[in-house]
Amino acid sequence: MASFSERVSSTISNSLVGLAVSMSWEVGIFQALLDTEVPLTSHQVAQAKGLKERYVRELLGCMSVAEFVRIVEGEDGTFLYTLEEEAKKALQSRLAALLTFPAVLSSTYSSVKECVFQHGPAGHSYSDRVQAFFDNFLEYDAPLLTSAFLENVPNLQTKLEQGIDVIEYGAGQGQLSATLASKFPNSHFVASEVVSSLVDKSRTRWDHISNLSFSLDDACSLQERPGHEFDWVFCNNVIHDLPDPVAALQGIKRVLKKPEGVFTFLDHAFSGSPLKEKGNLDVARYYATGTFLCIPESYQREESLALGPCWGKQTSVGMLQNAGYLVEVVTLDKARALFICHHSKET
């Protein structure tokens, strides 16, 4: 194993390169190389995107040394830059939505630093930039998440085709609900959020979808809705972000039709133990994400549980069972799982 100093040095180097990757994507440097079939100089990249050449040259220096961009020297000594075909394919996939993530996290640094101190605020809400990142990522991810629901929840597709009532809590700007509503016009979908500005944005953006409506709700204080229960309730990366997930799970059960209603949510299902995950940098990344995004979002009052994304599979299953659900967990990949929940016979 590398020494502590070597590991710290490598991590800092990767962090700095990550910021340069975010910048190169956001200002259009990668796009300029995607849009051409021939090698470009730094001057040509700058001209194509209306940028200052000196900054472009420095960023391309970073990208080429890190081997994200191919560099060759022309006959006149000028450096020429291109993208490998594999890189072009990757930049046109869902990976593209992740390229701005280092910059998004860095934008929260000062606010989170204040929260860490005993005298500081407990937490803070997601900024517009964070919400925009989530929405952009869902543009790529929504088809995959839709497939995860349809392939793993028994009879869900048939019911949606026939027509059922559905609500998504923590819908953000409504991308996932809109995708499903467009696919299943016989069902009625509600995109619910606790942030009024997000509800307004969703309504403006998706108002053309006739079977999609919008609601302002606090998922942590849901009350019974006699005659207006839902056949399917779903969430995506929401439960661990809530200040009172126990109350939310109990409230969702109140609005879920008995006995046939199903509640499904996508979330992380790690071990919940940093000792068991020692050396797993993928999990370390989620602890870092929790620090800068999930904990501040959920820890907005002193009594908040502030679970974070590494809350652990056993913790989540235990909470669900205590709330009166029968639970099945389907592992989707090394980071995500689908929790399929029904009313228990006792409830």
Buried (B, 14 or more C-beta within 10 A) or exposed (E): EEEEEEEEEEEEEEEEBBBBBBBBBEBBBBBBBBEBEEBBBBEBBBBBBEBEBEBBBBBBBBBBEBEBBBBEEEEEEEBBBBBEEEBBEBBEEBEBBBBBBBBBBBBBEEBBEEBEEEEEEBBBEBBEEBBBBBBBBBEBBBBBBBEBBBEBBEEBBEBBEEEBBBBBBBBBBBBBBBBBBBBBBEBBBBBBBBBEEBBBBBBEBBEEBEBBBBBEBBBBEBEEEEEEBBBBBBBBBBBBBBBBBEBBBBBBBEBBBEEEBBBBBBBBBBBBEEEEBEEBEEBBEBBEBBBBBBBBBBBBEEEBBBBBBBBBBEBBBEBBEEBBBBBBBBEBEEBBBBBBBBBBEEE
